[in-house]
Amino acid sequence: MSDNQKYKLLGFSRSSDSIRANIMILSTGKSISIPLRELESSQISEDLNRNELREIYRRIYGDADTVTAYDLTDRHERSWFAYLVIALSLAAIYIFCTITGIKPISIPYINMIIPSAIFFYPFTFILVDILNEFYGLRLARKAILFSFIANILFVLCLILTAALPGLKEWELEGAYTEIVHSIAAVLVASSIAYIVSENVNSWLLCKIKELTNSRYLFIRIITSTTVASALDSIIFCTLAFYNTLDSDTIKSIIFSQFIVKMAYAIVGVGPIYGVRALFRKYINA
């Protein structure tokens, strides 16, 4: 692998009609932006090393959403810190919803029965939307998997503490064990629903983004969240309450959950637009 003499590949950027390579002129320190096809046939490419050429050809002949080493290593530290915060928030909300999901609540004025977690769970769809928008499908799926594993470990630790011998004087021993067992029962339903709905949400976001050429953010958010919310509500409610509630009540809970999640999806479009502007101005700048 030869060393660069005149030029160095810095990374890639996307314009309205093509992907461009950012090249540094080593003698002056200035950078230029060149469409990949022009770069391939120019004399500049002859000065680039083997790794840089491989990244360029991956961009030219690979999928439009191919993530190269330059896309990852050239991100600012604040961009990765933002990813960490979002991933941790996703895990925290998921764990919180697993605990609170055992308590159904009734809203008498509108005749709705819903788990208390429903007021917080839709935030996971918003966070996954943000991850897909700025980090791509692969990293969004990593964050989903991380939160899933964190939730499993949390519940397993709760089960372990419930199995340990307690003090006879502690009056909450029976209540604590019963609550932990209820959380463990909800874990199976929430885990299956979470993995299916969040991955479908991520996949739809990326496909719609590709079809619309990264335009019409509100369309992909509403469409993906609608499908994911329906799947999540059906899977979770059916599995969680199959042996405890009658079918009519389960259907009512499914419909109520779906309505609340859709309300969050519509309201969440504005914040996502705001976050996108924030990322472009301060984080990915």
N, C-alpha and C positions, 0 to 999 in steps of 0.2 A: 504494500500500500504506500503510494507516494505522498509526500507532504505537499500541501497547497503552496503555490508560488505567488499567485496573483489574486485568487478569489477563494471565498469560503462560503459554504451554504449555511445560512442562519436559521432558516425555517420556511414555512409555507403560510400563505394567506389566500383567502377566497374572495374574488371580486364577483360582480353580478353575473359574469358570463364564463369565468374560467378560474382555475387554480394557478396562483403565481408563486414563484420561488423568490425568496429574499436573499440576495447575494451581497456579501461585503467585499469591497475593493480594498485589499490589504495595504496597498501603498498609500491610500488616503484615509482609510477608516470609514468611508462613506458606504452606504448601502443602496442597492437598486432592486427594483421589483420587475421580474420578467416572467411572461407566460411560459408554462412548462414546455410546450411544443417548440417555442422559439429557443429556449435554453438548450433543448436536446440537440438542435442542429447548429448551435453557435460554437465559437471557439472557446467560450467560457467553460463549457462542459469538459473540454480536454484538460483543464487545469484542476478539476475537482477529483477528489480521491475516490476510492472504490466504494466506501460506505456512503458517501454523499450521492454518488451516481445510483446506488441501489435504492436509496430513499426516493430519488427523483423518478426512477422507473416504476417503483411501487405505486407512486401517485398517478403516473400516466396510464399504466395498464391494470392497476388494481381497481377495487371498488371505490366509488366516490367518497365513501365514508371511512376509507382505510386510515387508521391512525398510525403514524410513523414515529420513530424515536424522537424526531425533532419536534413533533407536536407535543410530546410529553416533557422532554427535558428543557424546552424553551419556555415553559410556563413560569410565571413569576411565583415567588414564594407565597404571596398573598392569595394567589389562585388556588394553590394546594391547601392552604389554611382554610379557605372557604369550603373546599371539598370536604375537608376533615370535619368542619363544623356541621355541614349539612348531613354527612353520613352519621355522625354521632347523634344529631337531632332525630334522624330517622329511626335509629335504634332505640333512643329514649322514648319516643312516642309509641313505638310498637310494643315495648315492654309495658309502658303505662296502660295501653289499651288492653293488653292481655290480662292485667290485674282487674281493671274496671269493667271488663267485658262480662264478668259474671253477674253483674247487677242490672237487670232490666228495669226500666222506668216507664211510667205511664204519664202521658200528657193529656189530661181529661178534656181540655177545651177543643182539641182537634182530633181526639180519639186515636192517638198514636201510641204504640208500644215499641220502645227502642232500647238497646243496651246503652248505658251511660257513656261507653267509649266512643260512640258514634260522633260525639261532638269534637273529638280530637283526632280520630283515625283519618278523616279526609285530608288532614294536613300532610299525610304521607304521600298522597297523590301529587300534591303541589310540590313537595320536595323532590319527588322523582321526576316531575316535569322539568324542574330547574336543572337537575343533574343531566337529564337527556339533552337539554338545550345547550349546555355549555361544556359537558364532558363526554358526551356520546353514550351509545348504548352499552358498550363494554364496561365502562367505569360505573355507569348507573347500576348495572347488574351486580357489580362487585359490592356496591353499597347496600343493595337489597340483600345479598347473601350475608354480608357482615351483620346487618341488623337481625336477620333471621337466626344466625348462630348465637348472637348475643342473647336473644330472647330465649332460646332453647337452654342455654347455660344458666340463665337466671332462674328459670322455672325448675330445672334440675336441682339447683342449689336450695330452692324453697322446699322441694320434696325431701331432700336430704335432711334439712333442719326439722321438718315435721316428723321424720322417722326417728330422730334422736330422742332418747328418754328425757322427759321433762320433770320438773318439780311437782309433787302432788299438791303443794300449796298454791300453785299457779292456776287460777280459775279459768284462764283463757285457753288452756291446752286443747280442749275439745273444739272450741270455735276456730282456733288457729289451724288445726289439722283439717277441719272441714273446709275452710276457705282455701287452703293450699290444694286440696283435692279438687275443688271446683275450678281453680285456676288451671290445674293440669288437664282437666277435661276440656276446658275451653282452648287450651294450647293446640290440641290436634286440629280442631276446626279452624282456628285463626291462622295456623301455620300453612295449611293447605290453601286456604283462601288468599292469604298474603302472597305466597309464592306465585300462584296462578295469576292473580289480578295484577300484581305489580309488574310481572314480566310481560303480560299482555299489554299493559299500559305503556311500558318502555318500548316494546316492539312497534306498537301502533304509532307512537310519537315519531319514531325514526322513519317509518315507512311513509307516513303522511308528510313529514318534513322533506323527504326525498321527492315525493310526487309534486309538492307545491314549491320546490326549489327554495326552501327555508322561509317562505312567505306565509302569511295568514296564521300567525301563532294561535289566535283564538280558536280557529277551526280544529287544529290538531289537539289542543287542550280539551275542548269540549267533547270531541269525538272519542278520543282515547279514554277520557275519564268516564264517559257514559258507559262504554263497554266494560271497562274494568270495574266500575262500581256495581253494575248489574251482576257480573260474575262473582265479585267478592260477597255481595249481600246474599245471593242464592246459596253459595257454597257454605259460608259461615253459619247462617241461620239454620240451614237444613241439618248440618252436622252437629251444631252446638245444642239445638233444642229438639232433636228428633224424638228422643225418648221422654221428654219432660213436658212438652206443650203439644196441643192439638194442631192439626194441619192449618186450620183457619187462622189461628194465632200466629203461626210461623209465617204464613203468607202476608199477614198484616205487618209483621216485623220486617220482612224482606222489603215490602213496598215502602214502609216508613224510612228504613235505612237508605234506600235508593234515593228518595226525595231529598233527604238531608244531605247526602253526598253530592247530589247534583247542584244543590244550592251553594255548597262550598265551591264546586267547580266553576260555577258562573261568577261568584264573587271573587274567586282566586285568580281570574284572568288579569284583573287590574294589577295586583301585586306582582304577578309574574312578569308583566310588561315592565313594571318598575324595577324589578330585580335584574331583568335583562339589560336595561339602560345602565344600571349601577355596575354590572359586570363589565360592560363594554367601556365604561368611562374610567373606572378605578381599579378593577381587578385584573382584567385581561389587557389593560392598556400597556 
